[in-house]
Amino acid sequence: MPGAHTKNLFLRDRKGTRHLLVVVGYEKKVDLKKLVDVCGVDKLSFASPERLIKYLGVEPGSATLLGLATEGAKDIEVFIDEELWKADALLCHPLVNTATLVISHEDIEKFLQATGHTWKVIEVPERVGE
């Protein structure tokens, strides 16, 4: 299918008051310790399955940009890797990981705007030597 394969990391800060959806290319190994500085948060860890369901309305393994359309997602901060942001289209799960949609870059922007989300395009740091 034409488009960039994505990996979505649903993360929380130390206190659990900030939730982030970090979208990167599927093959990228993210350095969470360095991502803390880039995103301006105090320690990052993966959100629990309960938080994933509460905020994105999906089961573990199904985190997706499209989850931002759910009721609980209004306060989620969105970060997209700059390399991925250059793609003409992204491959996204439609709230389940058993299907994939191809969505144009333009339509991703329209979707984020329609859900009321702003997003930051960042250089997501990659782990090296593993």
N, C-alpha and C positions, 0 to 999 in steps of 0.2 A: 504494500500500500504506500502511496506517495505521502511523505511527511516525516517529520522528525519523531522518533520514538522518545517518549518522556518517562521520567521517574518523578514521583511526587512524594515529598517528605513532609509529613504533618508533625510539626514540632511544637514544643512549649518551652517557656522560660522557666527559671528556677522556681518562681512562686506559683506558676500555673495561671498567671493573669494575662499573659500574652500568648497567642497561638499564631503560628506561622505555617503557611503552605509554601514550600520551596520547590520549584519546578526546574528540573535539570534534564539533560540528555540521559537516556537510559543507561549508557555505559559509564557515566561519570561517578567516581567514588568521592563523595563529599567529605571534607574535613570539618566536622562539626565544631571543633575547638576554634578554628580560624573563622568559621562562619559567624560565631558570636560577635566578633569585632565588626564584620561587614554589615551585619543586621542591627547592631547596636542593642543587643540584649544581654542579660545576665545569665549565663549558662544556658545551654540548649540540651534538650533530650527529646526522644521520641514520645509523642503523646500516647496515652494508653488506648486500648481498644474502646473503652467506654467513652473517652473524649472524642475519638474518631467518629463514633456513632452519633454522639450528642451534637457535635459541631458540623460535621460534613455529611452525616446521614448514611455512612458506608461502613462496611465491614473491613477489618484489616486486609491489606493487599489490594484494596480498591480505591485508595485515595486518588482524587482526580480534581482538576480545575473545575469540572462541571459540578462538583459538590458544593461549590460556592453559591449555587442557586438555592440551597436549602435554607430554611428558617434560621438555624443555629449558626450559620456561617458569616453573619453580617460583620463581626469584629475581627475576622481572620485577616492577618497581614499577608500579602502575596508578594513573593520574591521570585523572579524568573531569571535564570542564567542567561547572560548576554549572548552567549554562543547559540543557545536554543532560540532566543528571541529573533535571531536573524533568519530563521527557517520560514519558508513560504507557507507551511502548514504543519500542524501538530497532530499526533495521534493521541487520542484521549479515550479513557474508559467512560462509558455512559452510566456511572454509579455502580457498575459491576465489572469485575475483571475478566469476564467471559466474552466480552465484545469490545470492539474498538471503532471509534469514529475518526475520520479525517476532517479537521477543522482548519480553515484557512487562517492565516495570521490576522487578517482584517476582521474575521468573524470572532476570533478570540478576544480582540480588543473590544468589539461591540458587546460581547457577552460580559466581560468584566465591567464595562460601563453600565450595562443594564442591571447588574447585580449590586451596583453601588460600590464596587471595589476599586481602589487605586492600587497600583502595583509598582514595584521598583525593579528595574532591570539592573542586575548586579553581576559581578564576576564571582561566581560561586567557587570558593577555594577547593582544590582537589587534593585528596590524600596521595602521597607519593611513597614509593618504596614498599608497597604491600602487594 
